[in-house]
């Protein structure tokens, strides 16, 4: 069946791919046609049952489950929307009804285990360095045998040997031991000629007793739980070396692409908190296994986890209800950092391991921001510094040695490809940078891993808008320049326009990749949120003469964008290019630092008291600041004196 004239949109998440349905082929074939390979042992023949996906919206428009699906998927799962990609397809009879529906037509979630795509998930970053002072240390002991002359108890003689063997402990040091280890201690000693290795936390609590010498196997794991992606780092606590890095798309995306949607999901049914909690815990354990497999490390030798994430991810991971974060006055359940036994969190590290969860600052500024502050050491800077962590949510930090203030803005989802007509996450085939010839309007671009383009990601979007401005395709108000609307690359669609970035013969989709007027508006709203938020936080600090002297761009988007173009469109203040630093996954680096140095955990608590949280949206000047920042680069060009190109770009 040919559906090319139909207006039926399928949205695939968490990859943020939106396509116009053109046939009633199975979803497996449709995904293959748009260059999104998925895992299937049988190659789509329907015999392996491995290509499970979730139809979250519009399942009523698909044909009923086939006999093959009924054999592979439980009835309850089928009713919920789980299907096999090779079997599920649109019911042609219902297309007319489907075409009349408003808003999003069909939403389909692709689980991590299904995707084979090359996603570009940022794992690296730049920090200011950290001294090692880990919570976990290991000690190898060779004990004397007990005797009738000295029938000392196993625990006491182990502790006595420990104190005599290391300068880390005084003679008065007191030790605790987990009760299950106390049961194991006698056999470990007697079966191994009284040779034993102890793992001790905070110079006090024995959390592991191991036969022989395992001192070198002393590992911790640092996690950054993002709304869209999760990254884990396996680190040797003895030397601070990263042994392996792994990442996943956050499986919670199956239930909503942003934190507000997930809060609503929980608010609608409190049992859904367990659903989201299980999803993230499974992701963390999956990453743990990946890391340990890469490094050939036994998970039982991973004794501690350090975890950062935004406030909603923090709450869901802990099993805390985040509903009140979504309601005024946006209050979290707890701020302070926590030490929790890993088994209480179902985290599959050492059985007596501990998870340290960094503190949150407010309802919408979480532990990930603490991570950025710790790794960037913005609190030690002499010059007033702006740090922006750009993800699905955006956090703004302004500070130096004297002041520290933070705020948040809802700007990241468009910059990650959401709500953009040809937007997608950073993956193979995403246009990630481009140039426009101002004379011919010809476009040259690059894509991730040099695949033929299938969409455009955040860094490409910023380049596209900046280049369209420089080529005068756009006016400063964000509208298409009427003097150029007859150019072959500018197409009129109804009452609006779009610009062709990649012609259909250049793509692997057989259709053009364009930037629409609505896409421009989405970028305007995102960049306006960051710039107006920055100005309002500055104003809240008092002294109108305060000026940003340097900028740290954190997060995946901040790492990969062209910083000059981000400044050109007015996302960040006009300061010299050499004072703009792209510091990568600073939140993840902060999690690593907390793992390697327990003193930084105390520092995090001090920072909580020092940091001023600014609720940007309730400021009386917010609407005015936001509206003025919607212009490129701003309504007031005096704020961007070095961008002389704007003298020749129309205002409207």
C-alpha positions in Angstrom: 0.0 0.0 0.0 1.3 3.5 -0.9 0.8 6.0 1.8 3.0 8.8 0.4 0.2 11.3 0.4 -0.8 10.6 3.9 0.2 12.8 6.9 1.0 10.1 9.5 4.0 10.7 11.7 5.8 8.0 13.6 8.1 9.1 16.4 10.8 6.6 17.4 12.3 7.2 20.9 14.8 7.5 22.5 16.6 8.2 19.2 14.2 11.2 18.5 13.6 10.1 14.9 10.4 11.3 13.3 9.3 10.0 9.9 6.4 10.3 7.6 4.8 6.9 7.1 4.9 5.9 3.5 3.9 2.3 3.5 2.2 -0.4 5.6 5.4 -2.4 5.9 6.3 -3.9 9.3 8.2 -1.6 11.6 11.3 -3.7 11.2 11.4 -2.8 7.5 10.6 0.8 8.1 13.5 1.1 10.6 15.8 -0.5 8.0 14.7 1.9 5.4 15.6 4.9 7.6 19.0 3.4 8.4 18.2 2.5 12.0 19.4 -1.1 12.3 17.9 -3.2 15.1 18.9 -6.5 16.7 17.2 -9.6 15.2 18.8 -13.0 15.2 16.5 -14.2 12.4 16.8 -11.1 10.3 13.1 -10.1 10.6 11.6 -13.5 9.7 9.7 -13.8 12.9 11.3 -16.9 14.3 13.6 -15.5 17.1 11.2 -13.2 19.0 14.1 -10.8 19.8 12.9 -7.6 18.1 10.6 -6.4 20.9 9.5 -2.8 20.9 6.9 -0.8 22.7 4.1 1.1 21.0 3.4 3.8 23.5 0.9 5.8 21.5 -1.3 4.8 18.6 -1.3 1.0 19.2 -5.0 0.9 18.3 -4.0 1.8 14.7 -1.9 -1.4 14.3 -3.0 -4.8 13.1 -3.8 -7.1 16.0 -0.9 -9.2 17.4 -0.1 -12.2 15.2 0.2 -15.8 16.2 4.0 -15.5 16.2 3.8 -12.6 18.6 1.4 -14.4 20.9 4.0 -17.2 21.2 6.9 -14.8 22.0 5.2 -12.1 24.2 3.0 -12.5 27.3 -0.6 -11.4 26.9 -0.2 -8.7 29.6 2.7 -7.2 27.7 0.8 -7.4 24.4 -2.0 -5.4 26.0 0.5 -2.9 27.3 1.8 -2.3 23.8 4.8 -4.6 23.4 5.1 -6.0 19.9 7.6 -7.6 17.5 9.0 -5.1 15.0 8.9 -7.7 12.3 5.2 -8.3 12.8 3.7 -5.0 13.8 2.4 -2.8 11.1 -0.2 -0.1 10.5 -3.7 -1.3 9.8 -4.4 0.1 6.3 -8.1 0.2 7.0 -7.6 2.6 9.9 -5.4 5.1 8.0 -8.1 7.6 7.3 -9.0 7.7 10.9 -5.4 8.0 11.9 -4.8 10.9 9.5 -7.5 12.9 11.3 -5.9 12.6 14.7 -4.2 15.7 16.1 -0.8 16.2 17.8 1.6 13.3 17.8 0.3 10.3 15.9 2.3 7.3 16.9 5.2 7.0 19.4 7.4 3.9 19.6 10.1 3.1 22.1 13.1 1.1 21.1 14.8 -0.6 24.1 18.6 -0.5 24.6 18.9 -4.2 23.8 17.2 -3.7 20.5 19.3 -0.8 19.1 22.4 -1.4 17.1 22.9 2.3 16.3 26.2 4.1 16.8 25.1 6.7 19.4 27.5 9.5 20.3 27.2 9.5 24.1 29.7 11.8 25.7 31.8 10.1 28.3 35.0 12.2 28.6 35.5 15.6 30.2 38.0 18.0 31.6 38.5 18.5 35.4 40.9 20.5 37.5 42.4 17.3 39.0 41.8 15.5 42.2 43.9 14.1 45.1 43.2 10.5 45.9 41.6 10.0 49.3 39.2 7.1 48.6 36.7 5.7 51.1 37.8 2.2 50.4 41.2 0.8 51.1 42.4 -2.8 51.1 45.0 -4.5 53.3 46.6 -7.9 52.9 47.4 -9.6 56.2 49.3 -12.7 57.2 48.2 -13.6 60.7 49.7 -15.8 63.3 47.8 -19.0 64.2 45.9 -19.0 67.4 47.3 -21.3 70.1 46.6 -22.5 73.6 49.1 -19.9 74.8 47.3 -17.2 72.8 43.7 -18.3 72.0 42.8 -14.9 70.7 39.4 -14.6 68.8 39.5 -14.5 65.0 38.1 -10.9 64.7 40.3 -9.5 67.5 43.5 -11.0 66.2 42.7 -9.8 62.6 42.1 -6.3 63.9 45.3 -6.4 66.0 47.3 -7.5 63.0 45.7 -4.7 60.9 46.7 -2.0 63.4 50.2 -3.3 63.7 50.7 -3.6 59.9 49.6 -0.2 58.8 50.4 3.4 59.8 46.8 4.3 58.7 45.5 3.2 62.1 46.3 4.2 65.7 46.4 1.6 68.5 43.0 3.0 69.7 41.3 2.5 66.3 37.9 0.8 66.5 36.5 -1.4 63.7 33.1 -2.6 62.7 32.4 -5.7 60.6 29.3 -6.7 58.7 27.7 -9.7 60.5 27.6 -11.9 57.3 31.4 -11.4 57.1 31.8 -12.4 60.7 30.3 -15.8 59.8 32.8 -16.2 56.9 35.9 -15.0 58.7 36.8 -18.4 60.5 36.7 -20.4 57.3 38.6 -17.8 55.2 41.4 -17.8 57.7 41.7 -21.5 58.2 41.3 -22.4 54.5 44.0 -20.0 53.4 46.8 -20.4 56.0 45.6 -17.3 57.9 46.2 -15.1 54.9 43.4 -12.6 54.2 42.6 -9.3 52.5 40.3 -6.8 54.1 38.4 -4.0 52.3 37.8 -1.2 54.8 35.5 1.8 54.4 36.3 5.1 56.0 39.1 3.5 58.1 36.5 1.9 60.2 34.1 -0.6 58.7 35.2 -4.0 57.2 33.0 -4.5 54.2 34.9 -7.5 52.6 37.1 -10.4 53.7 38.8 -12.2 50.9 41.2 -15.1 50.7 44.8 -14.5 49.6 46.1 -11.2 48.3 43.5 -9.2 46.4 44.7 -5.7 47.2 45.1 -4.7 43.6 41.5 -5.5 42.9 40.1 -2.4 44.5 37.4 -0.8 42.3 34.7 1.7 42.4 32.1 2.9 39.9 31.0 6.4 39.1 27.6 7.0 37.4 26.1 10.0 35.8 22.4 9.4 35.4 21.0 11.7 32.8 17.5 12.0 31.6 18.4 10.6 28.2 21.7 8.9 28.7 23.6 7.1 31.5 27.4 6.9 31.7 29.5 4.7 34.0 33.2 4.7 34.8 35.1 1.8 36.4 37.9 3.2 38.4 40.8 1.5 40.4 40.7 3.2 43.8 44.4 2.4 44.4 45.7 4.5 41.6 42.7 6.5 40.2 43.0 4.9 36.8 39.8 4.5 34.7 39.8 0.9 33.6 36.6 1.1 31.4 33.8 3.4 30.4 30.3 2.4 29.2 27.0 4.1 28.5 23.4 3.4 27.8 20.4 5.3 26.7 18.2 5.7 29.8 15.4 3.1 29.5 13.0 5.5 31.4 12.7 7.2 28.0 10.0 4.5 27.3 7.8 6.4 29.7 8.5 10.0 28.7 11.4 11.9 27.1 11.7 14.6 29.9 11.4 14.8 33.6 8.0 16.5 33.7 6.5 13.6 31.7 8.0 11.1 34.1 6.8 13.0 37.1 3.3 12.9 35.6 3.6 9.2 34.9 4.3 8.6 38.6 1.6 11.1 39.7 -1.0 9.2 37.6 -0.2 5.9 39.4 2.2 5.6 42.3 3.1 2.0 41.2 4.8 3.6 38.2 7.6 4.8 40.5 8.7 1.2 40.8 8.5 0.8 37.0 10.9 3.8 36.5 13.1 2.7 39.4 13.5 -0.8 38.0 14.3 0.7 34.5 17.2 2.8 35.8 18.5 0.2 38.2 18.6 -2.3 35.4 20.5 0.2 33.2 23.1 0.7 36.0 23.6 -3.0 36.5 23.8 -3.5 32.7 26.5 -0.8 32.6 28.3 -2.5 35.6 28.4 -5.8 33.7 29.7 -4.1 30.5 32.4 -2.3 32.5 33.5 -5.4 34.4 33.5 -7.5 31.2 35.7 -4.9 29.4 38.2 -4.8 32.3 38.0 -8.4 33.3 37.0 -7.4 36.8 34.7 -9.4 39.1 31.7 -7.2 40.1 32.2 -8.3 43.7 35.5 -6.4 43.7 33.6 -3.1 43.1 33.0 -1.8 46.6 31.5 1.6 46.1 29.4 3.6 43.7 29.3 7.4 43.4 26.2 8.7 41.7 25.1 12.1 40.3 22.0 13.0 38.3 19.4 15.7 38.1 16.9 15.9 41.0 14.2 13.8 39.4 16.6 11.1 38.3 18.1 11.2 41.8 14.7 10.6 43.4 13.6 7.9 41.0 16.9 6.0 41.5 16.4 6.1 45.3 12.7 5.2 45.0 11.7 8.6 46.3 8.5 10.1 45.0 9.5 13.1 42.8 5.9 14.4 42.4 6.5 17.5 44.6 9.4 18.5 42.4 6.9 19.1 39.7 4.5 21.2 41.9 5.1 24.7 43.2 7.3 25.4 45.2 9.2 22.5 43.6 10.6 20.9 46.7 12.8 17.7 46.7 12.5 15.1 49.4 16.1 15.6 50.6 19.1 17.7 49.7 22.0 16.3 51.6 24.3 13.6 50.2 23.6 10.0 51.2 25.5 6.8 51.9 23.2 3.8 51.2 24.1 0.0 51.2 24.1 -1.0 47.6 21.9 -4.1 48.2 19.1 -1.8 49.4 19.2 -0.1 46.0 19.5 -3.5 44.1 22.9 -2.3 42.7 24.9 -5.4 42.0 28.3 -4.4 43.2 30.0 -6.1 46.2 27.4 -7.4 48.6 28.4 -5.0 51.4 29.2 -2.2 49.0 27.9 1.3 49.5 26.5 3.9 47.1 27.3 7.5 47.7 24.6 9.8 46.2 25.7 13.4 45.8 23.5 16.1 47.2 20.9 18.1 45.2 20.6 21.9 45.3 16.9 22.3 44.5 14.0 20.6 42.7 15.4 21.4 39.3 19.1 21.7 40.0 20.4 18.4 41.1 23.5 16.3 42.0 24.8 16.6 38.5 25.2 20.3 39.0 27.2 19.6 42.2 29.3 17.4 40.0 30.0 20.2 37.5 30.8 22.6 40.4 33.3 20.1 41.9 35.0 19.2 38.7 35.3 22.7 37.3 36.2 24.2 40.7 34.3 27.3 39.7 34.2 28.2 43.3 38.0 28.8 43.2 38.0 31.0 40.1 39.2 34.6 40.5 37.1 35.8 37.5 33.4 35.7 37.4 32.6 32.5 35.5 29.5 31.1 33.8 29.1 27.3 33.5 26.3 25.9 31.5 25.4 22.2 31.6 23.3 21.6 28.5 21.4 18.4 28.4 17.7 17.5 28.3 17.5 20.1 31.1 19.7 23.1 31.3 21.5 24.3 34.4 23.2 27.7 34.7 26.0 28.3 37.3 27.6 31.7 37.9 30.4 32.0 40.4 33.9 32.6 41.6 35.7 32.7 44.9 33.2 35.1 46.4 29.8 34.1 45.0 28.0 31.1 43.7 24.5 31.0 42.2 22.6 28.5 40.1 19.3 28.3 38.2 17.7 26.0 35.6 15.9 26.4 32.3 13.9 24.1 30.2 15.9 24.4 27.0 17.8 21.2 26.3 15.3 18.9 24.5 15.1 20.9 21.3 18.9 21.0 21.3 19.0 17.2 21.5 16.8 16.9 18.4 13.4 16.7 20.1 10.5 18.8 18.5 12.7 19.4 15.4 11.3 18.3 12.1 14.4 16.4 11.1 16.0 16.4 14.5 17.7 13.3 16.1 20.1 12.5 18.8 23.8 12.4 18.1 24.2 9.1 16.2 25.5 7.7 13.0 24.2 9.8 10.1 23.3 12.9 12.1 24.5 16.1 10.5 26.7 17.6 13.3 28.3 20.6 11.5 27.7 22.6 8.4 28.6 25.7 6.4 26.5 27.7 4.0 28.1 29.6 1.1 26.6 33.1 1.5 26.6 33.8 -2.3 25.1 30.5 -3.6 23.5 29.2 -0.4 25.1 25.8 -1.2 25.6 23.7 2.0 28.5 21.5 3.0 28.1 19.3 6.0 29.7 16.6 8.0 27.9 13.6 9.7 28.7 11.4 12.6 30.9 8.5 11.5 30.6 9.8 7.9 27.3 8.0 7.2 24.9 9.5 4.7 22.7 12.0 6.5 19.4 10.9 8.0 18.8 13.9 10.3 20.4 16.7 12.2 21.5 16.8 15.8 22.0 19.7 18.2 25.4 20.9 17.2 24.3 20.8 13.5 21.2 22.9 14.4 23.3 25.6 16.0 25.6 25.7 13.0 22.6 25.8 10.7 20.9 28.8 12.4 24.2 30.7 12.6 25.0 30.0 9.0 21.5 31.0 7.9 21.9 34.3 9.7 25.4 34.9 8.2 24.0 34.2 4.8 21.0 36.5 5.5 18.5 33.6 4.9 17.1 34.6 8.3 16.4 38.0 9.9 17.3 38.8 13.5 13.7 38.1 14.5 14.1 34.5 13.2 11.9 34.9 10.2 12.9 33.9 6.7 14.2 36.8 4.7 11.6 37.7 2.1 14.3 38.8 -0.4 15.6 35.3 -0.7 12.4 33.2 -0.6 12.5 32.5 -4.3 15.8 30.6 -4.0 15.6 26.9 -4.9 16.7 25.9 -1.4 13.9 27.8 0.3 10.6 26.1 0.0 7.1 27.4 0.9 5.1 24.9 2.9 1.6 26.2 3.4 2.0 29.6 5.0 5.6 29.0 6.2 9.0 28.3 4.8 11.9 25.8 5.2 15.5 25.7 4.1 17.0 22.6 2.4 20.1 21.5 4.3 20.6 18.2 2.4 19.0 17.4 -0.9 17.2 14.0 -1.2 19.9 12.5 -3.4 22.5 13.3 -0.7 20.6 11.5 2.1 20.0 7.8 2.7 16.3 8.4 3.2 15.4 9.5 -0.3 14.0 12.8 1.1 15.3 16.2 1.9 16.6 17.2 5.3 15.3 20.7 6.0 15.2 23.4 8.7 11.7 24.8 9.1 10.4 28.0 10.5 9.2 26.1 13.6 12.6 24.6 14.0 14.1 28.1 14.1 11.5 29.0 16.8 12.5 26.0 18.9 16.2 27.1 18.8 15.2 30.7 19.6 13.3 29.5 22.7 16.2 27.4 23.8 18.9 30.0 23.4 16.7 32.7 24.9 16.2 30.6 28.0 19.9 30.3 28.5 20.8 33.9 27.8 17.9 35.4 29.8 18.5 33.0 32.6 22.2 34.1 32.7 21.2 37.8 32.9 18.7 37.2 35.6 21.1 35.3 37.8 23.7 38.0 37.3 21.2 40.6 38.3 20.3 38.6 41.4 23.9 38.8 42.6 23.6 42.6 42.8 26.1 45.1 41.4 25.1 45.7 37.8 28.7 46.1 36.8 29.3 42.3 37.2 30.4 40.8 33.9 31.1 37.3 32.8 34.9 36.9 32.1 35.0 33.2 31.1 32.5 30.4 30.2 32.6 26.7 30.8 30.3 24.7 28.4 29.5 21.3 29.9 27.5 18.3 28.8 27.4 16.5 25.4 25.8 19.4 23.6 28.2 21.9 25.1 31.1 19.7 24.2 30.3 19.2 20.5 28.9 22.6 19.5 30.8 25.2 17.7 31.2 27.7 20.6 31.7 30.6 18.2 28.3 29.9 16.6 26.7 29.4 20.0 27.8 33.0 20.8 26.8 34.2 17.3 23.2 33.2 17.8 23.1 34.7 21.3 23.1 31.6 23.5 26.0 32.7 25.6 27.5 36.1 26.4 29.9 37.9 24.0 33.3 37.3 25.5 36.6 36.4 23.7 36.6 33.0 22.1 39.8 32.0 24.0 37.8 32.4 27.3 35.2 29.8 26.3 36.1 26.3 27.5 34.3 23.1 26.5 34.8 20.8 29.5 32.8 17.8 28.4 30.9 15.6 30.9 31.8 17.6 33.9 29.0 16.0 35.9 30.5 12.6 35.3 34.0 13.9 36.2 32.5 15.2 39.5 31.1 11.8 40.2 34.6 10.3 39.7 36.1 12.9 42.0 33.6 12.1 44.8 34.6 8.4 44.3 38.3 9.1 44.5 38.2 11.7 47.4 35.8 11.5 50.3 36.8 15.0 51.4 35.0 16.3 48.3 31.8 14.8 49.7 32.2 17.2 52.6 33.0 19.9 50.2 29.7 19.2 48.4 27.8 19.8 51.6 29.6 23.1 52.2 28.7 24.2 48.7 25.0 23.5 49.4 25.2 26.2 52.1 27.2 28.6 49.9 25.1 28.3 46.8 22.2 30.6 46.0 19.4 29.1 44.0 17.6 31.5 41.7 14.1 30.6 40.5 14.4 32.3 37.1 10.8 32.0 35.9 9.3 33.9 38.8 11.5 37.0 38.4 9.4 40.0 37.4 11.8 40.8 34.6 11.7 37.3 33.1 9.2 37.8 30.3 10.9 41.0 29.1 14.4 39.4 29.3 13.2 36.3 27.5 11.3 38.2 24.8 14.4 40.4 24.1 16.7 37.3 24.0 14.5 35.7 21.3 16.1 38.0 18.8 19.4 36.9 17.2 21.7 37.5 19.0 19.5 39.8 21.2 17.2 42.8 20.7 19.9 45.0 22.1 23.0 44.6 19.9 25.0 46.6 22.5 25.3 43.3 24.5 27.2 41.7 21.5 29.5 44.4 20.3 32.0 42.1 18.6 29.4 40.5 16.3 29.8 43.1 13.6 28.1 40.9 11.0 24.8 41.8 12.5 25.1 45.4 11.1 24.1 43.9 7.7 21.4 41.5 8.9 17.8 42.7 8.8 16.1 43.0 12.1 12.7 41.7 10.8 
